[in-house]
Amino acid sequence: MKADTHPDYHFIEVEMTDGTKYKTRSTWGKEGDLMKLDVDSKSHPIWTGGGARVIEKGQLDKFNSKYGAFGLGGADDE
């Protein structure tokens, strides 16, 4: 087995968008570096209810009008 093929894991600190911090091991950066997140589970729409907004904008209606003729609805389409 080759020597030095595995990355160097070390401790870094991660700062969430709300300012909270935690320590974890990573190959990113150097020992003790601070990674500031632009997007995380506290700010991204997929975790904050933004998924419902896609339906509100008419995407479901657009999909149904485009693919509704394939008869994938329900048992009453037979």
SEFI-275475 format. One record per atom (N, C-alpha, C, CB): x, y, z; atom name; residue in one letter. Coordinates in Angstrom, 2 decimals, decimal comma, padded with zeros to 5 digits, always signed. Glycine has a CB too. Example, Ala and Ser with C-alpha at 12.3 -4.5 7.8 and 13.67 -1.06 7.14 Angstrom:
SEFI-275475
+---------+---------+---------+----+---+
:       u :       v :       w :  a : r :
+---------+---------+---------+----+---+
: +013,19 : -005,69 : +007,80 :  N : A :
: +012,30 : -004,50 : +007,80 : CA : A :
: +013,20 : -003,30 : +007,80 :  C : A :
: +011,31 : -004,47 : +009,05 : CB : A :
: +012,85 : -002,25 : +007,08 :  N : S :
: +013,67 : -001,06 : +007,14 : CA : S :
: +012,90 : +000,03 : +007,87 :  C : S :
: +014,08 : -000,60 : +005,72 : CB : S :
+---------+---------+---------+----+---+
END
This chain:
SEFI-275475
+---------+---------+---------+----+---+
:       u :       v :       w :  a : r :
+---------+---------+---------+----+---+
: +000,85 : -001,18 : +000,00 :  N : M :
: +000,00 : +000,00 : +000,00 : CA : M :
: +000,89 : +001,24 : +000,00 :  C : M :
: -000,96 : +000,00 : +001,22 : CB : M :
: +000,52 : +002,22 : -000,80 :  N : K :
: +001,30 : +003,45 : -000,89 : CA : K :
: +001,21 : +004,24 : +000,40 :  C : K :
: +000,83 : +004,30 : -002,06 : CB : K :
: +002,28 : +004,90 : +000,73 :  N : A :
: +002,29 : +005,77 : +001,90 : CA : A :
: +001,68 : +007,12 : +001,55 :  C : A :
: +003,72 : +005,95 : +002,45 : CB : A :
: +001,08 : +007,77 : +002,52 :  N : D :
: +000,51 : +009,12 : +002,36 : CA : D :
: -000,57 : +009,22 : +001,28 :  C : D :
: +001,61 : +010,10 : +002,04 : CB : D :
: -001,39 : +008,19 : +001,13 :  N : T :
: -002,48 : +008,26 : +000,15 : CA : T :
: -003,77 : +008,79 : +000,76 :  C : T :
: -002,72 : +006,90 : -000,46 : CB : T :
: -003,88 : +008,73 : +002,08 :  N : H :
: -005,09 : +009,19 : +002,73 : CA : H :
: -004,99 : +010,68 : +003,06 :  C : H :
: -005,36 : +008,38 : +004,00 : CB : H :
: -006,10 : +011,41 : +002,96 :  N : P :
: -006,06 : +012,84 : +003,29 : CA : P :
: -005,82 : +013,07 : +004,78 :  C : P :
: -007,36 : +013,52 : +002,87 : CB : P :
: -005,36 : +014,25 : +005,10 :  N : D :
: -005,10 : +014,62 : +006,49 : CA : D :
: -006,39 : +015,12 : +007,13 :  C : D :
: -003,99 : +015,71 : +006,56 : CB : D :
: -006,92 : +014,37 : +008,08 :  N : Y :
: -008,10 : +014,79 : +008,83 : CA : Y :
: -007,65 : +015,58 : +010,04 :  C : Y :
: -008,97 : +013,56 : +009,26 : CB : Y :
: -008,29 : +016,71 : +010,26 :  N : H :
: -007,96 : +017,57 : +011,39 : CA : H :
: -009,23 : +018,28 : +011,84 :  C : H :
: -006,85 : +018,60 : +011,00 : CB : H :
: -009,16 : +018,94 : +012,99 :  N : F :
: -010,33 : +019,64 : +013,53 : CA : F :
: -010,43 : +021,04 : +012,93 :  C : F :
: -010,25 : +019,72 : +015,06 : CB : F :
: -011,65 : +021,39 : +012,50 :  N : I :
: -011,96 : +022,75 : +012,05 : CA : I :
: -013,20 : +023,20 : +012,81 :  C : I :
: -012,18 : +022,83 : +010,49 : CB : I :
: -013,52 : +024,48 : +012,71 :  N : E :
: -014,72 : +025,02 : +013,33 : CA : E :
: -015,64 : +025,49 : +012,21 :  C : E :
: -014,39 : +026,18 : +014,32 : CB : E :
: -016,91 : +025,15 : +012,31 :  N : V :
: -017,91 : +025,52 : +011,31 : CA : V :
: -018,86 : +026,53 : +011,94 :  C : V :
: -018,69 : +024,28 : +010,79 : CB : V :
: -019,09 : +027,65 : +011,24 :  N : E :
: -020,02 : +028,69 : +011,72 : CA : E :
: -021,26 : +028,67 : +010,84 :  C : E :
: -019,35 : +030,10 : +011,70 : CB : E :
: -022,41 : +028,44 : +011,48 :  N : M :
: -023,69 : +028,41 : +010,78 : CA : M :
: -024,11 : +029,84 : +010,43 :  C : M :
: -024,78 : +027,70 : +011,63 : CB : M :
: -025,17 : +029,99 : +009,64 :  N : T :
: -025,63 : +031,31 : +009,22 : CA : T :
: -026,17 : +032,13 : +010,38 :  C : T :
: -026,69 : +031,18 : +008,16 : CB : T :
: -026,61 : +031,47 : +011,47 :  N : D :
: -027,12 : +032,22 : +012,62 : CA : D :
: -026,03 : +032,54 : +013,63 :  C : D :
: -028,22 : +031,44 : +013,29 : CB : D :
: -024,77 : +032,17 : +013,34 :  N : G :
: -023,66 : +032,50 : +014,21 : CA : G :
: -023,23 : +031,40 : +015,15 :  C : G :
: -024,01 : +033,68 : +015,00 : CB : G :
: -024,02 : +030,33 : +015,27 :  N : T :
: -023,61 : +029,23 : +016,13 : CA : T :
: -022,42 : +028,50 : +015,49 :  C : T :
: -024,79 : +028,25 : +016,37 : CB : T :
: -021,58 : +027,94 : +016,36 :  N : K :
: -020,37 : +027,27 : +015,87 : CA : K :
: -020,29 : +025,87 : +016,45 :  C : K :
: -019,10 : +028,08 : +016,22 : CB : K :
: -019,64 : +024,99 : +015,72 :  N : Y :
: -019,34 : +023,66 : +016,24 : CA : Y :
: -018,03 : +023,17 : +015,62 :  C : Y :
: -020,49 : +022,67 : +015,94 : CB : Y :
: -017,40 : +022,23 : +016,30 :  N : K :
: -016,15 : +021,66 : +015,81 : CA : K :
: -016,42 : +020,30 : +015,19 :  C : K :
: -015,11 : +021,54 : +016,96 : CB : K :
: -015,68 : +020,01 : +014,13 :  N : T :
: -015,79 : +018,73 : +013,45 : CA : T :
: -014,46 : +018,40 : +012,80 :  C : T :
: -016,92 : +018,75 : +012,41 : CB : T :
: -014,32 : +017,17 : +012,37 :  N : R :
: -013,12 : +016,78 : +011,65 : CA : R :
: -013,38 : +016,89 : +010,16 :  C : R :
: -012,68 : +015,34 : +012,02 : CB : R :
: -012,36 : +017,31 : +009,41 :  N : S :
: -012,53 : +017,53 : +007,99 : CA : S :
: -011,17 : +017,47 : +007,29 :  C : S :
: -013,21 : +018,88 : +007,73 : CB : S :
: -011,21 : +017,35 : +005,97 :  N : T :
: -010,00 : +017,48 : +005,18 : CA : T :
: -009,86 : +018,89 : +004,62 :  C : T :
: -009,99 : +016,45 : +004,03 : CB : T :
: -010,88 : +019,72 : +004,84 :  N : W :
: -010,90 : +021,09 : +004,34 : CA : W :
: -009,96 : +021,96 : +005,16 :  C : W :
: -012,32 : +021,66 : +004,37 : CB : W :
: -009,21 : +022,83 : +004,51 :  N : G :
: -008,39 : +023,82 : +005,20 : CA : G :
: -007,28 : +023,21 : +006,04 :  C : G :
: -009,25 : +024,65 : +006,07 : CB : G :
: -006,93 : +023,97 : +007,07 :  N : K :
: -005,88 : +023,54 : +008,00 : CA : K :
: -006,47 : +023,40 : +009,40 :  C : K :
: -004,70 : +024,55 : +008,00 : CB : K :
: -005,72 : +022,80 : +010,28 :  N : E :
: -006,13 : +022,62 : +011,67 : CA : E :
: -006,55 : +023,97 : +012,27 :  C : E :
: -004,99 : +021,99 : +012,49 : CB : E :
: -007,76 : +024,03 : +012,83 :  N : G :
: -008,24 : +025,24 : +013,50 : CA : G :
: -008,88 : +026,28 : +012,60 :  C : G :
: -007,12 : +025,86 : +014,20 : CB : G :
: -008,94 : +026,06 : +011,27 :  N : D :
: -009,58 : +027,02 : +010,37 : CA : D :
: -011,07 : +027,14 : +010,67 :  C : D :
: -009,37 : +026,61 : +008,90 : CB : D :
: -011,65 : +028,28 : +010,28 :  N : L :
: -013,08 : +028,54 : +010,47 : CA : L :
: -013,77 : +028,52 : +009,11 :  C : L :
: -013,31 : +029,91 : +011,18 : CB : L :
: -014,77 : +027,65 : +008,95 :  N : M :
: -015,56 : +027,59 : +007,72 : CA : M :
: -016,88 : +028,30 : +008,00 :  C : M :
: -015,79 : +026,10 : +007,26 : CB : M :
: -017,13 : +029,41 : +007,30 :  N : K :
: -018,39 : +030,14 : +007,45 : CA : K :
: -019,33 : +029,70 : +006,34 :  C : K :
: -018,16 : +031,70 : +007,40 : CB : K :
: -020,50 : +029,21 : +006,73 :  N : L :
: -021,47 : +028,72 : +005,76 : CA : L :
: -022,35 : +029,84 : +005,26 :  C : L :
: -022,32 : +027,62 : +006,38 : CB : L :
: -022,59 : +029,87 : +003,95 :  N : D :
: -023,52 : +030,82 : +003,35 : CA : D :
: -024,94 : +030,28 : +003,39 :  C : D :
: -023,12 : +031,15 : +001,91 : CB : D :
: -025,07 : +028,96 : +003,28 :  N : V :
: -026,36 : +028,29 : +003,26 : CA : V :
: -026,26 : +027,08 : +004,17 :  C : V :
: -026,78 : +027,88 : +001,80 : CB : V :
: -027,26 : +026,89 : +005,00 :  N : D :
: -027,31 : +025,70 : +005,85 : CA : D :
: -028,77 : +025,35 : +006,12 :  C : D :
: -026,55 : +025,94 : +007,19 : CB : D :
: -029,00 : +024,38 : +007,00 :  N : S :
: -030,36 : +023,91 : +007,25 : CA : S :
: -031,24 : +024,96 : +007,92 :  C : S :
: -030,32 : +022,68 : +008,10 : CB : S :
: -030,64 : +026,02 : +008,45 :  N : K :
: -031,44 : +027,07 : +009,09 : CA : K :
: -031,83 : +028,18 : +008,11 :  C : K :
: -030,67 : +027,67 : +010,26 : CB : K :
: -031,21 : +028,19 : +006,91 :  N : S :
: -031,50 : +029,26 : +005,98 : CA : S :
: -031,94 : +028,80 : +004,59 :  C : S :
: -030,31 : +030,12 : +005,84 : CB : S :
: -031,70 : +027,55 : +004,23 :  N : H :
: -032,03 : +027,08 : +002,89 : CA : H :
: -033,53 : +026,79 : +002,78 :  C : H :
: -031,22 : +025,82 : +002,54 : CB : H :
: -034,16 : +027,20 : +001,69 :  N : P :
: -035,61 : +027,04 : +001,53 : CA : P :
: -036,11 : +025,60 : +001,62 :  C : P :
: -036,03 : +027,61 : +000,23 : CB : P :
: -035,31 : +024,63 : +001,26 :  N : I :
: -035,78 : +023,26 : +001,30 : CA : I :
: -036,06 : +022,82 : +002,73 :  C : I :
: -034,77 : +022,33 : +000,65 : CB : I :
: -035,35 : +023,39 : +003,71 :  N : W :
: -035,56 : +023,05 : +005,12 : CA : W :
: -036,48 : +024,04 : +005,83 :  C : W :
: -034,24 : +022,98 : +005,84 : CB : W :
: -036,69 : +025,21 : +005,25 :  N : T :
: -037,48 : +026,23 : +005,92 : CA : T :
: -038,88 : +026,38 : +005,33 :  C : T :
: -036,76 : +027,56 : +005,85 : CB : T :
: -039,32 : +025,40 : +004,54 :  N : G :
: -040,68 : +025,45 : +003,99 : CA : G :
: -040,73 : +026,01 : +002,59 :  C : G :
: -041,55 : +026,26 : +004,87 : CB : G :
: -039,62 : +026,22 : +001,94 :  N : G :
: -039,59 : +026,76 : +000,59 : CA : G :
: -040,08 : +025,78 : -000,45 :  C : G :
: -038,21 : +027,20 : +000,25 : CB : G :
: -040,08 : +024,50 : -000,13 :  N : G :
: -040,55 : +023,50 : -001,08 : CA : G :
: -042,00 : +023,70 : -001,45 :  C : G :
: -040,35 : +022,12 : -000,52 : CB : G :
: -042,80 : +024,19 : -000,53 :  N : A :
: -044,21 : +024,44 : -000,80 : CA : A :
: -044,39 : +025,59 : -001,77 :  C : A :
: -044,96 : +024,73 : +000,50 : CB : A :
: -043,45 : +026,49 : -001,81 :  N : R :
: -043,55 : +027,64 : -002,70 : CA : R :
: -043,50 : +027,24 : -004,17 :  C : R :
: -042,44 : +028,62 : -002,41 : CB : R :
: -042,85 : +026,12 : -004,48 :  N : V :
: -042,80 : +025,65 : -005,86 : CA : V :
: -044,19 : +025,34 : -006,35 :  C : V :
: -041,90 : +024,41 : -005,99 : CB : V :
: -045,01 : +024,70 : -005,51 :  N : I :
: -046,38 : +024,37 : -005,87 : CA : I :
: -047,20 : +025,66 : -005,98 :  C : I :
: -047,01 : +023,40 : -004,84 : CB : I :
: -046,96 : +026,63 : -005,09 :  N : E :
: -047,68 : +027,89 : -005,12 : CA : E :
: -047,43 : +028,65 : -006,41 :  C : E :
: -047,29 : +028,74 : -003,93 : CB : E :
: -046,27 : +028,48 : -007,00 :  N : K :
: -045,93 : +029,22 : -008,21 : CA : K :
: -046,49 : +028,57 : -009,46 :  C : K :
: -044,42 : +029,35 : -008,34 : CB : K :
: -047,25 : +027,49 : -009,31 :  N : G :
: -047,90 : +026,88 : -010,46 : CA : G :
: -047,09 : +025,81 : -011,14 :  C : G :
: -048,23 : +027,92 : -011,43 : CB : G :
: -046,00 : +025,35 : -010,55 :  N : Q :
: -045,19 : +024,33 : -011,18 : CA : Q :
: -045,95 : +023,00 : -011,30 :  C : Q :
: -043,90 : +024,13 : -010,40 : CB : Q :
: -046,77 : +022,69 : -010,31 :  N : L :
: -047,54 : +021,46 : -010,37 : CA : L :
: -048,57 : +021,53 : -011,51 :  C : L :
: -048,25 : +021,19 : -009,02 : CB : L :
: -049,21 : +022,65 : -011,68 :  N : D :
: -050,16 : +022,82 : -012,78 : CA : D :
: -049,46 : +022,72 : -014,13 :  C : D :
: -050,90 : +024,16 : -012,66 : CB : D :
: -048,28 : +023,29 : -014,21 :  N : K :
: -047,49 : +023,23 : -015,44 : CA : K :
: -047,14 : +021,78 : -015,77 :  C : K :
: -046,21 : +024,08 : -015,32 : CB : K :
: -046,72 : +021,03 : -014,74 :  N : F :
: -046,39 : +019,62 : -014,94 : CA : F :
: -047,61 : +018,84 : -015,40 :  C : F :
: -045,82 : +019,01 : -013,66 : CB : F :
: -048,74 : +019,05 : -014,71 :  N : N :
: -049,96 : +018,32 : -015,05 : CA : N :
: -050,44 : +018,64 : -016,46 :  C : N :
: -051,06 : +018,64 : -014,06 : CB : N :
: -050,33 : +019,89 : -016,89 :  N : S :
: -050,76 : +020,23 : -018,23 : CA : S :
: -049,84 : +019,64 : -019,29 :  C : S :
: -050,83 : +021,74 : -018,39 : CB : S :
: -048,57 : +019,46 : -018,95 :  N : K :
: -047,61 : +018,92 : -019,90 : CA : K :
: -047,69 : +017,40 : -019,98 :  C : K :
: -046,20 : +019,36 : -019,52 : CB : K :
: -047,83 : +016,73 : -018,83 :  N : Y :
: -047,78 : +015,27 : -018,79 : CA : Y :
: -049,09 : +014,61 : -018,37 :  C : Y :
: -046,70 : +014,85 : -017,87 : CB : Y :
: -050,12 : +015,38 : -018,15 :  N : G :
: -051,39 : +014,82 : -017,70 : CA : G :
: -052,04 : +013,89 : -018,70 :  C : G :
: -052,32 : +015,92 : -017,37 : CB : G :
: -051,73 : +014,04 : -019,98 :  N : A :
: -052,35 : +013,22 : -021,02 : CA : A :
: -051,84 : +011,78 : -021,02 :  C : A :
: -052,10 : +013,85 : -022,38 : CB : A :
: -050,82 : +011,48 : -020,24 :  N : F :
: -050,28 : +010,13 : -020,20 : CA : F :
: -051,13 : +009,20 : -019,36 :  C : F :
: -048,88 : +010,16 : -019,66 : CB : F :
: -052,14 : +009,71 : -018,69 :  N : G :
: -053,05 : +008,87 : -017,93 : CA : G :
: -052,46 : +008,26 : -016,68 :  C : G :
: -053,56 : +007,81 : -018,78 : CB : G :
: -051,62 : +008,99 : -016,01 :  N : L :
: -051,01 : +008,48 : -014,79 : CA : L :
: -051,78 : +008,89 : -013,55 :  C : L :
: -049,58 : +008,96 : -014,69 : CB : L :
: -052,97 : +009,39 : -013,73 :  N : G :
: -053,76 : +009,91 : -012,62 : CA : G :
: -054,17 : +008,85 : -011,61 :  C : G :
: -054,98 : +010,56 : -013,15 : CB : G :
: -055,29 : +008,23 : -011,77 :  N : G :
: -055,76 : +007,26 : -010,79 : CA : G :
: -056,52 : +006,14 : -011,47 :  C : G :
: -056,64 : +007,95 : -009,74 : CB : G :
: -057,22 : +005,34 : -010,66 :  N : A :
: -057,95 : +004,19 : -011,19 : CA : A :
: -059,14 : +004,61 : -012,04 :  C : A :
: -058,43 : +003,29 : -010,06 : CB : A :
: -059,67 : +005,82 : -011,83 :  N : D :
: -060,83 : +006,27 : -012,59 : CA : D :
: -060,47 : +006,72 : -014,00 :  C : D :
: -061,51 : +007,39 : -011,85 : CB : D :
: -059,18 : +006,71 : -014,38 :  N : D :
: -058,76 : +007,09 : -015,73 : CA : D :
: -058,89 : +005,94 : -016,71 :  C : D :
: -057,33 : +007,59 : -015,71 : CB : D :
: -059,23 : +004,71 : -016,24 :  N : E :
: -059,26 : +003,54 : -017,12 : CA : E :
: -060,42 : +003,54 : -018,05 :  C : E :
: -059,29 : +002,29 : -016,32 : CB : E :
+---------+---------+---------+----+---+
END
